[in-house]
Amino acid sequence: MYPNPLKQKLRKGEIVLGTSLPVPSSLVLGTIMQARPDFLWIDTEHAPFATESLDAIPVLARQSGVAPMIRVAWNDPALIKKAFDVGAVAVMVPQVNTAEEAARAVQYARYPPEGQRGLSPMWARIAGEDWNHVIKTANAETVLILQVESQEAYDNIDEIKEVAGIDVLLVGPLDLSASVGKITETSAREVQEIMRDVPGRLEGSGIVAGTTLVDLSEIQEKLRWGYRFMNVGNILAYGTQVLTQNLETLRANPGGETEE
């Protein structure tokens, strides 16, 4: 369970695939774990819950070999610290627009001397892990993901990628669409041109390009473009798609009769 291999996979250039947890439920978690994702996106930015609602969910994910990734609500040392302390392997920070903001996130995510995060990883007690060992080795396991969600962030990407301690720059298509004047139009040329350019801009930096999508063909396209950290939809979206298809089929042809 510890350390989780997420950081090693990223460094090897492997494609890392995850999915999101729509509600803080151990039952939903257990269902998702059957699919064996590499990481689990737990969103505390837009969802109506925070780390206190997660209880042992990050630990249960770790015990299944899956890296819990918590997106915090802001680039805030208290939020980042609590996310790691509840058991996150990776923390994602939204709306990072400058190298200065990126450097602050690194400081908040690392123990001294690499950063200034306070020491007390409560998840280790729940998991039965050696508390001292976890503290001494945490910086080697910790994954930091910063979101590129604006024209400003894209314009500053060459400066941002020079900041030591960033593992993934994740392009947020929806917020990016608003920033370029095409709100909700994630397929707009302005959005897609930026998305196509980002992986190449990160080559040689040691930072992996990431994003989040639902449509399988678009996911495959972005992997061809060089993205290596991919959130693959969520169980609610995919489950609803299948249910809708099945209901439509049954209403049109309840008995499954074939035409002669």
Secondary structure, DSSP 8 states (H G I E B T S, - for coil): --S-THHHHHHTT--EEEEEESSS-HHHHHHHHTT--SEEEEE-SSSS--GGGTTTHHHHHHHTT-EEEEE-SSS-HHHHHHHHHTT-SEEEE----SHHHHHHHHHHHS-TTT----S--HHHHHHT--HHHHHHHHHHH-EEEEEE-SHHHHHTHHHHTTSTT--EEEE-HHHHHHHTT-TT-TTSHHHHHHHHHHHHHHTTTT-EEEEEE--HHHHHHHHHHT--EEEEEEHHHHHHHHHHHHHHHHHH-TT-----
